[in-house]
Amino acid sequence: MDLWAYERAQWDLGVSTVCGVDEAGAGPLAGPVYAAAVILPREIAIPGLDDSKKLTEKKREALYGVITAQAAAWSVARAEAAEIDELNILNARMLAMQRAIDGLPVRPGLTLVDGNRDHGNRVAITAPHITIVGGDGKSASVAAASVLAKVSRDRYVSTELEALYPQYQFARHKGYGTKLHYAMLDQYGPCPAHRRSFLKKWEARRL
């Protein structure tokens, strides 16, 4: 797979600054949804760069350092659990991605957005963009963004949420709906970091 094909197509059209954006953590029961935006130098070689879901945690951590050191610009942002409950996860994903784009020190001419959605019913990505289904495996910029978003979220959940609410063992499940996580919910109930809108089936089981 040529990871620079989408960027090269935009450069050929005269777009000088192309950004990739992706999110991580749409599915967990707790914690924010994260997004990252990355502008890479043209056709820079980053060995092993790929969709973060295809990489080991060790490889993602290593790539995080390479990407943040070599990117022309990068930004990480998030939407909190309370915002996910208020807006729904689709709108919150769009909010986190737009926040990441807005956090860049330069304005990209075009943003490559992973997935097939660029808006919900309340929030839309307003920066000039195109969507790419499976973009995190097709575009170097989007792949880099997927790594930064995933690592940033995992670090936050494993350190800050773990320290705030150690009884849930967030470092072990990262907030996802594992058997262990549900067992901790059964024992302690939800905490402020939980997405209450994601717990309706669990709550119904307890009635």
C-alpha positions in Angstrom: 0.0 0.0 0.0 1.3 3.4 -1.0 0.6 5.5 2.1 1.3 8.7 0.3 -1.1 8.4 -2.6 -3.9 10.6 -1.0 -1.4 13.3 0.1 0.3 13.2 -3.3 -3.0 13.7 -5.1 -3.7 16.8 -3.1 -0.2 18.2 -3.5 -0.6 17.7 -7.3 -3.9 19.7 -7.1 -1.9 22.6 -5.5 -2.8 21.9 -1.8 0.5 22.7 0.0 -0.5 21.5 3.5 -2.3 18.2 4.0 -3.3 17.0 7.4 -4.5 13.6 8.6 -7.0 13.2 11.4 -8.3 10.2 13.3 -9.9 9.4 16.6 -9.6 6.7 19.3 -11.8 5.4 22.0 -15.3 5.6 20.5 -16.3 2.3 22.0 -15.3 2.2 25.6 -17.7 2.5 28.6 -15.5 5.2 30.2 -13.1 8.0 29.5 -12.9 10.6 26.8 -12.8 10.0 23.0 -9.5 11.3 21.7 -8.5 12.6 18.3 -5.2 13.7 16.7 -4.3 15.8 13.7 -0.9 15.4 12.0 0.9 17.2 9.2 3.9 15.3 8.1 6.8 16.5 6.0 6.4 15.4 2.4 6.9 11.6 1.9 9.0 11.3 5.1 10.0 7.7 5.8 8.6 6.4 9.1 9.3 2.7 9.2 6.5 0.6 10.6 3.9 3.3 10.3 0.4 1.7 9.9 -3.1 1.8 11.3 -2.7 1.9 15.1 -5.1 -1.1 15.5 -2.6 -3.3 13.6 0.3 -2.4 15.9 1.4 -3.6 19.3 1.3 -1.3 22.2 5.1 -1.3 22.2 5.3 -0.4 18.6 2.7 2.4 19.0 4.7 3.9 21.8 7.8 3.9 19.8 6.1 5.4 16.8 4.5 8.1 19.0 8.0 9.5 19.8 9.1 9.4 16.1 5.9 11.0 14.9 5.9 13.8 17.4 9.6 14.5 16.8 9.4 14.5 13.0 5.9 15.9 12.2 5.7 19.4 10.8 2.8 20.0 13.2 0.6 17.8 15.4 -2.2 18.3 17.9 -4.2 16.0 20.2 -7.6 16.8 21.6 -10.5 15.0 23.2 -14.2 15.2 24.1 -15.1 14.3 27.6 -17.4 11.5 28.9 -20.0 14.2 29.8 -19.9 15.6 26.3 -20.3 12.1 24.9 -23.4 11.7 27.0 -24.8 15.1 26.1 -24.0 15.0 22.3 -23.8 11.2 21.6 -20.7 9.5 20.4 -20.9 10.5 16.8 -21.1 14.2 17.5 -18.4 13.8 20.2 -16.1 12.2 17.7 -16.6 15.0 15.3 -16.0 17.5 18.1 -12.7 15.9 19.1 -11.5 15.8 15.6 -12.3 19.4 14.9 -10.6 20.4 18.2 -7.5 18.5 17.1 -7.5 20.3 13.7 -8.1 23.7 15.5 -5.2 22.9 17.8 -2.6 22.8 15.0 -0.3 25.8 14.8 -0.9 26.0 11.1 -4.1 25.8 9.1 -4.1 22.8 6.7 -5.3 23.4 3.2 -7.1 20.1 3.4 -7.7 17.4 6.0 -7.9 13.7 5.3 -10.5 12.3 7.8 -10.6 8.7 8.6 -14.0 7.0 8.1 -17.1 7.9 6.1 -18.7 10.5 8.5 -17.9 14.1 8.8 -20.9 15.3 10.8 -23.5 14.3 13.3 -26.8 16.1 13.9 -25.2 18.7 16.1 -21.5 18.8 15.3 -19.6 18.8 12.0 -16.0 19.0 10.8 -15.8 22.5 9.5 -12.2 22.5 8.2 -11.8 21.8 4.4 -11.6 18.0 4.2 -12.4 14.7 2.5 -13.3 11.4 4.2 -11.4 8.2 3.5 -12.9 4.8 4.6 -10.0 2.9 6.2 -7.9 6.0 6.0 -5.7 4.9 8.9 -4.4 2.1 6.7 -4.2 4.1 3.4 -2.7 7.5 4.3 0.5 8.2 6.1 -0.9 11.3 7.7 -4.1 9.5 9.0 -2.0 6.5 10.2 0.2 8.9 12.2 -2.9 10.6 13.7 -4.3 7.2 14.6 -1.2 6.4 16.5 -1.1 9.7 18.4 -4.8 9.5 19.3 -4.6 5.8 20.5 -1.4 6.3 22.6 -2.7 9.5 24.1 -5.9 8.0 25.2 -4.3 4.8 26.5 -1.8 6.9 28.5 -4.5 9.0 30.0 -6.8 6.1 31.0 -3.9 4.0 32.3 -2.4 6.8 34.4 -4.8 9.6 35.3 -8.1 7.6 35.4 -6.3 4.7 37.1 -5.0 7.1 39.8 -8.4 8.8 40.3 -10.4 5.6 40.4 -8.1 2.6 41.1 -10.9 0.3 42.0 -11.9 0.0 38.4 -8.5 -1.2 37.2 -8.6 1.1 34.1 -4.9 0.4 33.3 -5.9 -3.2 32.5 -9.0 -2.7 30.3 -8.6 0.9 29.1 -12.3 1.5 29.8 -13.5 -1.1 27.3 -16.5 -3.3 28.2 -14.5 -6.3 29.3 -15.6 -9.0 31.8 -13.3 -7.4 34.4 -14.7 -3.9 33.8 -18.3 -5.1 34.1 -17.4 -7.0 37.3 -16.0 -3.7 38.7 -19.1 -1.9 37.7 -21.2 -4.5 39.4 -19.2 -4.0 42.6 -18.7 -0.3 42.7 -21.3 1.2 40.3 -20.3 4.0 37.8 -17.9 6.8 38.5 -17.8 10.3 37.0 -15.5 9.0 34.2 -18.1 6.6 32.9 -20.3 7.3 29.9 -23.7 6.9 31.4 -25.3 6.7 27.9 -23.1 3.6 27.3 -24.4 1.8 30.5 -28.1 1.5 29.7 -27.9 -2.3 29.1 -25.9 -2.8 32.2 -28.3 -0.6 34.2 -31.3 -2.5 32.8 -29.7 -5.8 33.9 -29.6 -4.6 37.5 -33.2 -3.6 37.7 
